[in-house]
Amino acid sequence: MHNLVIDIGNTNSKVAVFEDRKLVFFQSLEQPDLKIIAGLVSVYAIVNSAVSSVKQESVALIEFLIANTNYIQFSTRLNTGVKNYYETISSLGQDRWAKVLAVHYAYNRQNCLIIDAGTCITYDVLNTESAYYGGSISPGISMRFKALNHYTGKLPLVKWNREDPVVPQGTDTEKAITNGVLQGIINEVEGFIALNYTNNKDLKVVITGGDAMFLLEQLKNSIFAPHIIHDPYLVLKGLNEVIAFEYVQKD
């Protein structure tokens, strides 16, 4: 059985096909392309589908999936066994919830800190009791560069190369901005890990998102390195878990 899942983010969208729980196709797109989606449905004989979106989904896309697959309308009220204590479920991001569900399956009954370094940086905690109380949201790397330029009169908009792992010394204005943003992010991430590690020595730190590779490079020599796992497909796996729960475990 093949499942099609789509993660519509603030910057890019990700499309994946799973054969049960095995990832067999992945592609990142600026926007979901209906021709590509239709091709995947045909080639893989897609049975089930689900979409997570941080913005308004395409009506045409959803109508196509409803007409051609068993479409699950994903929401933060769908649950595969997590005790959700978030106080405003209606405003909980679908992508955040999908990641929690993915981690719940992969690392069941373990303390997990989920870090998503994307447009925003989110920190979510799932404990050994499969209980979720929420986490934190802060501006992502690109957003911080843009904010310094937007809210000041003279500071330039620095173009950051995410492939460059070096944090420069602040020997001129552009380098000072780059140092401040990147070092600030590193300190923030290490601080969140340390805070959760204090009470949970068995902590697993699962990092995902577009800027994850930069963080992994910065953290590779830290004392927390052995606890860190990189999973670029976390949201997609969470969507697939909902399909597995809805159409397999309930049968």
N, C-alpha and C positions, 0 to 999 in steps of 0.2 A: 504494500500500500504506500502510495506517495502522497506527501502533504506539501502544499505550497504556503510559505509564510512570507510576509512582507513587513518590514520595519521602516516606517516613514518618519525620518528624523527632521531636525531643524535645518540641517545642511544637506545631507544626502539621504537616499533611501537604499535599503538592502533587501535583496530578494534571495530566497533560498528554497531548495527542494530537499525534503527529508524522505528517505525510505525507512519507515518506522522512526527510529531515532538516529539513523545514520545520515549525515549530511552528504548529499550527492551532487549538489549544484549550489553555487553562490555567485552573486554579482552585485556590485555597488553601482547605483545610478543617481544622477542628480534628482530625477523624478521618476516614479514608476511609469514605464512605457507599456501601454496596453498591448502593443504588437508583441513585445517580448513576453509578457505575461501569457498571452494567448498561445504563443509558441510553446512555452513551458507546459501549459495545461495539456496541450496536444501530445508533445513528445514524451512526457512522463506519465501520461494518463492520470492526471491529478485527481485524487478522490476528495480530499479535504483541504480547506484553506482558512487562513486567519490573517488579520492585519492589525498591527499596532501603529498608532499615529500620534504624534505630538501636535498635530494641526488637523485641519479639515481634510478628510479623505476625498479622493476623486469619486464623484457619484458614478461615473462611467465604469471605473475600476470595480467598485463594490457591486454594481449591477451585473457586471460580467461574471464575477466570482459566484454570486448568488445563482446565476443562470446555469453555470457550467461546473460547479463543485458543491460539495457540502460545506457551506460557508458558516464559520463560527464568528459571531460578532463579539470580538474580544473587548472586555472591559475589566476594570479593577475589581468588579464584584465576582468575576469568575475565579474559582479557587481550586487548587489541587491538593489541599491539605495544610496550608499555612494558617496559623492563628493570626488574623490581621487585626491589630489594635490601632491602626492609623485612624485619627479622629475625623478626617475629612476625606473619605474614600473617593468622593466624586471629583476631588481636585488632585488626587494622586495620579501622577503621570503613568500612562499605560506602559511606557518603556521601563520605568522603574519597577513596576509590578511584574512585568514579564521576566526581568532579571532575577527578581526574588524567587519566582516559580522555578526558573532554571536552576538556580543554586540549591533550592530545596530538594530537587531531584538528585542533582549531582553530588551534593555533600550533606545528605540528610543526617540530622541530629549532630551537626557540628556548628561551632561558632564561626560565622562568616561575615566579613566586611566586604561589601561590594562597592568598588570605585569605578565610576564611568567618567572618563575624561573626554568629554565632547564639547558641544557648544556651551553647556554648563558642566560643572563637575558635581556629581551626586555621590553621596555616601549613604549606604543603606546597610542595616545590620539585621541578620537573621540568626537567632540563637539556637542552642541545642534542643530547645523545646519546640522548635519550628514556629517560634513566635516572632512577629514583625511589628515593631513599634514606630518605624519610620527612620529618619536619618537627617541628612543635611543637603542643602543645595547652595552652591557658590558659583560665581562667574567662571567660565572657562578661560583658557589661555588667550584665544583670539578676542574674546569679549573684553578682556582686561586691556589689551593693547588699544582696542577701539575706544574704550571708555576714557583712557588717558588723553587721547587725541580729541575726543568729542567735548569733554568737559573742561578743557584748558584752552587758553588763547594761543599758545605758541608751541606746545609739545607736538612733534610730528607723529604721524601714524607709522609705526614701525612694522615692516613686513618681516614676519618671523618664518624661518625655514624649519619646519618641524622635523626634517631629516637630519638637522645639525644638532647633536646632543650637547654641544659645548655651551655653557653659560658664561658669557663674557664678563670681564671686569668692567665696571662702569667708568671708563676713561673718557667718554664723550657722552653727549645727551642721548643718542640712540642706543648706545650700549648700556647706559644707566637705566633706560626704560626697560630694555631687554633683561638686564640683570634683575631689576626689581620685580618684574612680572614672573619670570621663570623661577628665580630663587624663592619668591613668595609662594608660588605654587608648590614647589618641592617641600618647603617648610610646612605648608598647610597639610599636604598629603602625609608626610612623616608624622605630623602631630596627631592626625586622626588615627593612623595606624597605632601609634604609641598609646593613645588614650584607650583604645579597645584592647590592645595587647596586655595592658596592665592587669585587667581582670580576667583575661582569657588567654592563657599561655598557649593553648592549642589552636589559636585563631588562624583561619585561612583568609587570605586577602585575595579577592578575585578582581582583577583589573581588566577593563574593557574600554572601548571608545577610540575615536580617531587619534587622540594624543597619547594613547596608552604606551606606545613604544618609547616615547620620550621619557615618561615616568619610569618605565622599566629600566631604561639605561641609567637613570639617576639613582635608582634604588638597588641596583645589582650588587653593590658592595655594602649595603646597610645591614644591620643586625636582623632586619625583618625579611631579607631576601629569601630565606628558606620557606617562608610562609606565603610567598606571593605566587599566584597562578594567573597566567594571561589567557583570557578566553575572548576572542574577537566576535564570537557569534552568540553571545549570551542572550540578547533580546530574542533572536530568532529561535534559539533553543527553548526559551520560555513559552513562546507562541506554540511551538510544536508540542510542548508538554500539555498544554490545554487541549489540543486535538487528541493526544494520546489518552488523556483522562476522559474526555467527552465521548470518544468513539471506541475506546478499547476497554478501559478499566470499568466503565459502567455497563458494558455489554453482559 
